[in-house]
Amino acid sequence: MSQLSLLVLAAGLGSRYGGIKQMDPVGPDGEFVIDYSVYDAWRAGFRKVVFIIREELEAPLKEHFAANLAGRMDMEFVCQRLTDLPDGLQCPATRQKPWGTGHAIWCARDVLHGQFACINADDFYGAESFRVLAEFLQSGAAQRGDFALVAYQLAKTLSDFGTVSRGICRVEGGKMQDVVERTSIRRNAAGQVEFEENGQKFSLTGEEPTSLNLWGFSETLFPHLDRLFKEFLKTNLQEPKKEFFIPTVVDTLVKGGIVQVHALPTPERWFGMTYPEDRQLVVENIAKLTAQGLYPARLWERQRG
């Protein structure tokens, strides 16, 4: 059975957070949010981690993880560069914003083989989410080329301090039929979940299956990703803020009948580092989980020896 890999999207700029949220200490021993995801993935059976990063993050992240992952997981770093484009295309001088999550995954095309999970660096996903995804990636469905999404309940993925963007999924018979990226999702003053689009507000139940970019893929994704990225660039190369998002890629493949995506429900509750005010809540939540014995106080040290 092939080795399971974890792909961590850690190149984001953190414009709303106002700092390098990927490396903001929140655990009792100075751990980052990303430490808990890597730890949970390791416990679930993943044995390689690939970090997609900006160049300035490589040295500090490598120093942070080198000793912790030695003997546990192989580790690689890939820089997401604006200039890394197919077919010799040139990045416009006006482009400063990263090309998006789809491009970030595409950048790892030469170092990922077999089955892999994909996550955001600043989201806390929970141990059960990695367990169910590892189980799927080792299943016959994954070997046939099916993909998976760990689907959260929307109400368990909201921030108390501002709006969030989420992929709202339609699921039938355990398979994802489509995913639509909704921005500006929040609880209103009455406690109801809603999102805003083009100046209008729309209600949601809070029960909707929701994507937090915790995906299960195989290397069969990359030819599709390459083709769709080229199509994206044909019309958007000169657009300085357009992004190539992985939920849009998956939605296109599903609607085209090219892949099946299994929606794997999880009971876990999300928390993460979207806004500066989120940080204290993240610290408190991790402290509670540690007090419950779900994580050691010194995340990596306990397993040594």
C-alpha positions in Angstrom: 0.0 0.0 0.0 1.4 3.4 -1.0 2.5 5.9 1.6 -0.1 8.5 2.6 1.1 12.1 2.2 -0.2 15.4 3.7 -0.1 18.6 1.6 -0.2 21.7 3.8 -1.2 25.0 2.1 0.9 27.5 4.0 1.7 30.2 1.5 -1.3 32.5 2.4 -0.7 36.2 3.1 -3.0 36.4 6.1 -4.4 39.8 5.0 -7.4 39.7 7.4 -5.3 38.3 10.3 -2.6 40.9 10.0 0.4 38.7 10.5 2.1 35.3 9.9 -0.7 33.2 11.3 0.9 30.0 10.1 3.6 30.5 12.8 1.7 32.2 15.6 2.2 30.1 18.8 -1.1 29.0 20.3 -0.3 25.7 22.1 0.9 25.3 25.7 4.5 24.6 24.4 4.5 27.2 21.7 2.9 25.0 19.1 1.3 26.5 15.9 -2.2 25.4 14.7 -0.4 23.6 11.9 1.4 21.4 14.5 -1.9 19.9 15.6 -2.9 19.0 12.0 0.4 17.4 11.3 0.3 15.5 14.6 -3.3 14.3 13.9 -2.3 13.2 10.4 0.7 11.4 11.7 -1.4 9.5 14.3 -3.8 8.6 11.5 -1.1 7.0 9.4 0.3 9.7 7.2 4.1 9.4 6.7 5.0 12.3 4.5 4.2 16.0 4.7 4.7 18.6 1.9 4.5 22.3 2.9 3.5 24.8 0.2 5.1 28.0 1.3 6.3 31.5 0.5 10.1 31.6 0.4 10.6 33.5 3.6 8.7 30.8 5.6 10.9 27.9 4.5 13.8 28.4 6.9 11.8 29.0 10.1 9.3 26.2 9.3 12.1 23.8 8.5 13.8 24.6 11.8 10.5 24.2 13.7 9.6 20.8 12.2 12.9 19.1 11.5 13.5 17.7 15.0 9.8 17.1 15.7 9.2 15.0 12.5 12.5 13.1 12.4 11.8 9.4 12.4 8.1 10.1 12.0 7.3 11.8 8.7 9.4 12.6 5.6 9.2 16.4 4.9 9.5 18.5 1.8 9.0 22.2 1.0 7.7 23.7 -2.2 7.6 27.4 -2.8 4.4 28.8 -4.5 5.9 31.3 -6.9 3.8 33.7 -9.1 6.2 32.9 -11.9 5.5 29.1 -11.8 3.2 28.9 -14.7 2.7 26.3 -17.5 3.9 26.5 -21.1 6.3 29.3 -20.5 3.6 31.9 -19.7 4.9 35.1 -18.1 3.5 36.5 -14.9 2.3 40.0 -15.4 4.2 42.7 -13.5 0.9 43.9 -12.0 0.3 40.5 -10.3 1.1 40.4 -6.5 -1.7 38.2 -5.2 -1.0 34.4 -5.2 -2.8 32.5 -7.9 -5.0 30.5 -5.4 -5.3 27.1 -3.8 -5.6 25.3 -7.1 -2.3 26.7 -8.2 -0.7 25.9 -4.8 -1.6 22.2 -5.2 -0.4 22.3 -8.8 3.0 23.6 -7.6 3.4 20.2 -5.7 2.9 18.1 -8.8 6.5 16.8 -8.9 6.7 15.7 -5.2 3.3 14.0 -4.6 2.6 10.4 -5.6 -0.2 8.1 -4.7 -2.9 9.2 -2.3 -2.7 12.5 -0.4 -4.7 14.8 1.9 -4.8 18.6 1.4 -5.3 21.1 4.2 -5.1 24.8 5.1 -2.3 25.7 7.5 -4.4 27.9 9.7 -7.4 25.7 10.3 -7.9 23.2 13.2 -9.6 20.2 11.7 -9.7 17.6 14.6 -8.3 14.1 14.9 -11.4 12.3 13.8 -11.4 14.2 10.5 -7.9 12.9 9.7 -8.9 9.4 10.8 -11.9 9.1 8.4 -9.9 10.6 5.6 -6.9 8.2 6.1 -9.4 5.3 6.1 -10.8 6.5 2.8 -7.4 7.0 1.2 -6.5 3.4 2.0 -9.8 2.1 0.5 -10.6 0.6 -2.8 -12.5 3.7 -3.8 -9.4 5.8 -3.5 -7.3 3.2 -5.4 -9.9 3.5 -8.3 -9.3 7.2 -8.5 -12.2 8.6 -6.5 -11.6 11.7 -4.4 -13.0 12.7 -1.0 -14.0 15.7 1.0 -14.3 15.8 4.8 -17.6 17.6 5.2 -18.3 19.7 8.3 -21.6 21.1 9.5 -21.7 24.7 8.5 -22.7 26.0 12.0 -19.5 24.4 13.4 -17.3 26.4 11.1 -18.1 30.0 11.8 -16.0 32.8 13.4 -17.4 34.9 16.2 -15.4 37.9 14.9 -16.4 38.3 11.3 -17.5 36.7 8.1 -16.0 33.6 6.6 -15.8 32.0 3.1 -17.0 28.4 2.9 -17.6 25.9 0.2 -21.3 24.9 0.6 -21.9 21.3 -0.7 -24.8 19.5 -2.1 -24.5 15.8 -1.1 -26.6 12.9 -2.4 -26.1 9.3 -1.5 -22.8 10.1 0.2 -21.4 11.7 -2.9 -20.7 15.4 -3.5 -22.9 16.8 -6.3 -21.5 20.3 -6.3 -19.7 22.8 -4.1 -20.4 26.6 -4.3 -18.0 29.0 -2.6 -20.0 31.5 -0.5 -18.3 34.5 0.9 -19.5 36.7 3.8 -21.1 34.0 5.9 -21.9 35.0 9.4 -24.4 34.7 12.3 -26.7 37.7 12.4 -27.9 39.4 15.6 -30.7 36.9 15.9 -28.2 34.0 15.8 -29.3 32.8 12.3 -26.7 31.9 9.6 -26.7 34.0 6.5 -24.5 35.0 3.6 -24.4 38.2 1.5 -24.0 38.3 -2.2 -24.3 41.4 -4.5 -25.7 43.4 -1.6 -28.5 40.8 -0.8 -28.7 38.6 2.2 -29.6 34.9 2.0 -30.5 32.6 4.9 -28.8 29.2 5.5 -29.9 26.5 8.0 -26.4 25.9 9.5 -26.8 22.2 8.7 -25.2 22.4 5.2 -22.3 20.0 4.5 -19.3 22.4 4.2 -15.8 22.3 2.8 -12.9 23.6 4.8 -10.4 22.4 2.1 -9.8 19.1 3.8 -9.6 17.0 0.6 -8.5 13.5 -0.2 -6.9 13.2 -3.7 -4.6 11.0 -5.7 -1.9 11.9 -8.2 -4.6 11.4 -10.9 -5.7 15.0 -10.0 -2.7 16.6 -11.6 -3.5 16.2 -15.3 -6.9 17.6 -14.7 -5.5 20.4 -12.6 -3.0 21.2 -15.3 -5.7 21.4 -18.0 -8.0 23.5 -16.0 -5.3 25.9 -14.8 -4.3 26.5 -18.5 -8.0 27.2 -19.3 -8.1 29.6 -16.3 -5.1 31.5 -17.5 -6.4 32.0 -21.0 -9.0 34.4 -19.7 -7.5 35.5 -16.4 -3.8 35.9 -16.9 -4.0 39.7 -16.9 -6.5 39.9 -14.0 -4.5 40.9 -11.0 -6.9 39.5 -8.4 -8.5 36.5 -10.0 -7.7 33.2 -8.2 -7.8 29.5 -9.3 -9.6 27.8 -6.4 -9.5 24.0 -5.8 -13.2 23.8 -4.9 -14.0 25.2 -8.4 -11.7 22.6 -9.9 -13.4 19.7 -8.0 -16.8 21.1 -8.9 -15.9 21.2 -12.6 -14.7 17.6 -12.5 -17.7 16.3 -10.6 -20.2 18.1 -13.0 -18.3 16.8 -16.0 -18.6 13.2 -14.7 -14.9 12.8 -14.6 -14.5 12.0 -10.9 -16.6 11.0 -7.9 -16.1 12.8 -4.6 -17.1 11.0 -1.4 -18.4 13.3 1.3 -17.1 12.1 4.6 -19.0 13.6 7.5 -17.1 14.6 10.6 -18.4 15.5 14.1 -15.5 17.9 14.7 -15.8 21.6 15.3 -13.6 23.9 13.4 -11.6 26.8 14.8 -8.9 28.8 13.1 -6.9 32.0 12.7 -9.0 34.1 10.3 -9.1 37.3 12.4 -6.7 38.6 15.1 -9.5 38.2 17.7 -9.7 34.5 16.8 -6.3 33.8 18.4 -7.4 33.9 22.0 -10.3 31.5 21.3 -7.9 29.1 19.5 -5.5 29.2 22.6 -8.5 28.4 24.9 -9.8 25.6 22.7 -6.4 23.9 22.5 -6.0 24.3 26.3 -9.3 22.5 26.8 -8.4 19.7 24.4 -5.1 19.3 26.2 -6.7 19.3 29.6 -9.0 16.5 28.4 -6.0 14.4 27.5 -6.6 14.5 23.7 -3.2 16.1 23.1 0.0 16.1 25.2 1.0 19.4 26.8 4.3 19.1 24.8 2.9 17.9 21.6 5.8 16.1 20.1 8.0 15.3 23.1 5.8 12.6 24.6 6.4 10.3 21.7 10.2 10.4 21.9 12.4 7.7 23.5 
